[in-house]
Amino acid sequence: MTLRYAYNTNGAASHRLDDAIRLIAEAGYDGVALTLDHHHLDPLADDWEREAARVRDLLASLNLGSVIETGARYLLDPSDKHEPTLVTASAEGRARRVAFLNRAIDVAGLLGSETVSFWAGVPKPGVDRGEAQDWLDQGLAQVCDHAARAGVSVSLEPEPGMLVETVGDYERVAAFHPQLKLALDTGHCLVTGDVEPEDAVRGHASRLGTVAIEDMKRGDHTHLPFGQGDMNVAAVLRALKDVEFGRLVCVELSRESPRAHQAIPESIRYLKAAETA
């Protein structure tokens, strides 16, 4: 089988969304991992439905699939990165995160996206982890209910430093939310060290909602261009092919936005070479 690749628009943040999408299509990708943000299909704008329909038509004209990503840094709070989250102490803040995730699900429904990927959040100092877990479960129940009504897949991404940071953490949460798929960022496995990326692919094949790939050094949560870290890319791609993963494999290089016009084609060339090696 041939794998299908996408590029995350958080790695093209210096470009207009349409320009980024066209660069991705021209490079030969099969899809776009669309990080909803204030400048890339703002989900909080009054005209979000019209903009989503426009982007849907653009993707269709370029024969691109999509995944919706929700990791924008300052979309909900301009003064506090990634806040509020599902484990924020403020009930109002948690409700805003749930409302945003539900809107992301609505956008995915309009675009026909493969899944919506999101994470749990980092408990602030002084927050009891047991209480944070309760908040997370409450939020996940609301998000999963909305996704079920919309007929949209949702996937939880383990993120280093967050309440859910390993695939083992995901397994424990998903036991109570069986609808929830795994958004596996293979680089994060190198950071947490709990499992090799290719083993995570094989061990969770039936639960994979989406997969992200990039290079990364062990123990260092820095997304790197391919060839600059410790990722055995060929092994990960081989595992994805072995389990017949048919969804988009998404390149996430958020630090490469200033050179996205180069990073976008470089990345797919590297992946294609690694796939056939």
N, C-alpha and C positions, 0 to 999 in steps of 0.2 A: 504494500500500500504506500501511497504518497501522503506525507503529512501536510496539513494546511496551516500556514503561518499568518499571524497578524502582528501589527505594530501598535504599541500603546501611544495614544496622543499626548500623554503626559511627557513623552520624550520629544514632542514637537510643540512645546508650549510657546515658542517664539513665533510660530506660524499661525496664520488664520486657519480655522478648522478646515475649510474647503481646500486650501492649499496643501495642508498636511495630508488630507485624505487622498488627494490626487498624487502626491509624492509617493504615498504608500502603494497605491494602485500601480503607478508607473514602474515601481521597483519589482513588482511581481508577487506581492502578497495576496492572500485570499481573503483577508478581512482586516478589521480595525478594532482594537480594544479602545473604546471611547471613554476617556475619563471626563465625566461631566464636570464643568467648571464655569466660572463667571464669563470666560471668553470662548468656551467650547460647549455649545448647546446648554446654556445656563438653565438648569432645571427649576430655578426659582423665578425666572422671568415671566412676565404676564403672558408673553406669546410663546411659551415653551412648546405647546402642542403644534403650532404652526411651524416652528423651527424644527421640531422632531420630524414632522412630515416631510419637510424640505430635505433634511439630512437623509431620511429613509430613501427618498427618490434619488439622491446623489449616489448613495451606496449601491442602490439597485442598478443605476446606469453604468456603474463601474464593476458590477458583479462581485461586490464585496459583502461578506458576512460581518457580523459584529458581536462583541461582548461589551456589556456596560460595566465600567469601573467606577468606584465611588470614593477614591482616595484623595480627592482634591484637598489641598492644604488649608486654605483659608476661606472656603466657600460659605461656611456657616458662622464663623467667628473670625473677623479680620485681625484680631490681636492674639489669638491662641491657636497654634497649628493643630489641625485635625479635630478640634473640639467644636461642639460637644459630641460625645460618643454614646454607645449603648451602656457604658459603665460610668458615666458622669454622675456625680453626686446629686446634681440638680434634676428634679423630675421634669421640669420644663425643658432643660437641655436634652435629656434623653428623648423626650417627646419630639423635639425638633429633629433629632437624628432619625428617629423612626419615620417621621413625615418625609424627610429627604430620601430615605431608602425606598419608601413606598412610591415616591415620585419617580425614582430611578427605575422601579419596576414598571411603572406606567410608560416611561420612555422606551424601555426595552420591548414592551408589548407593541408599541407603535412601529418600532424599527424591526421587529421580528428577531431580536437578538438571542443568542444561544443561552445566555445566563446573565445575571447580575452578580457581580463579585463585591464583597464587602468584608470588613474585619470587625473585631469586637471593641477595640480601644484599650488605652492604657489607664489603669486605675490611678488616680491622683494620690499623692502622699496623704496618709490618714484614712483612706477608704478601706474598710474591711473587705477582704477578698471574698468572703462568704456572701456578704451583702452585694458585692459587685456581681457575683455569679447569679444571684437572684435577679438583679436588674437585667443582666444579659439574657437570661431565660425568658423574662417577661417581654423584652424587646424582640427577641427572636420569634416568639410566638406570634406577635403582631405582624412582623414582616412576613413570616411564612404564611400566615392566614391571608394577607393581602396578595401574596404571590400566587397562592392556590386559586383565589378568585379570579386573578388576571390570567392564569394559565402560563405563568412565566417561571422559569427555573431560577433558583437563588443558590449561591455558593459562598461558603464562609472561608476566608483566607487566614490561615495561621500566620501571624506576623511577629517577628522577634520583639520581645519586650512587652507585648500586649497580654491581656488576660488569656487569650487563646493564641499561643505562640508556636506550638508544635502540632504535628499530625495526630499525636496521641491526645492532646487537648481537644482537637477537633472531634476525635472519636467519642470522647466522653460527652461532649455537648450534643453531637448528632444522635446519640442514643436516645435523647429526649425530644429531638426534632428530626425525625427520620426523613423528612422532605428535603432537608438541607444537604446540598452537595458540597464537595471539597473544591475550593479554589487553591490549587497547589502552585505556589511559587517555588520552583526547584532550588533557586538560590538561597532561600530561607533555610532549607535543610542544611546547607553548609554553615550557616551562622549558628543555628541552635545545636547542630551536631547530633541530633537524636536519631537520624536515619539518613542513609545515602539517597540522593535525589532519585536515582533510577530504581532503588528499592521501594521508595514511596510511590512511584508510579505503578509498579507491579502490585504492591500490596493494597492499593486503594483504587484499582482500575475501575471497579464497578461504581464508585462514588464520585469520580472525577467530573466536575462541572466545567472547569477550565484549567489550563496550565499556563504558567508564565515561565519564561526562560531568559536568562542573561548570564553573564559571568559574575563571579563573586569569590572573594577569598574566605577561607574558613575562619569563622569567628568575627568577621567584619561585615556589617550590613551596609555595604556600598555597592550599588548596581554598577557594573563595569561592562564596557564593550567586550565582545568575545575575544578570547586570547589573552586577557589581562588578569585572570583569576585562576581559581582551582577547579572550576566546573569541568567535569568530563562530559562535554556536550554530546559527543558521539554515543556515549553510553545511555544518556537520557533519551536521545532520539530513538535509539534502538529499542529501549524499553517501551516507548510510546507506540512504536510500530508493532512490537510483540503483542501488546494488549489491544491493538487495533483501535487506537484513540482517534476518532474521526472529527473531534471538535477542534477549534482554533488553538494553536500553540502561540502564545502572545509574547513578543519581545518587549521587555520593560526596561527602558534606559532613560529615566527621568532626568538624569544629570547631563544628558547629551543634547538637550534642546538647542543650545547655541550652534550645534553642528548637525542638526537633524537631517539636513539635505544630504549629508555624507553618511551619517550613522544608519539611516533607513536602508539604503542599498547595500552598505557594507554588511549589515547584520544578516540579511537574507542570503547574500552570497556565502557567508560563513556557514550558515545553517544548511544550505543546499550541499555544500562541499562535505560537511560533517555527516550529513545523512547518507551520502553515497560512498563515503570512505570505507 
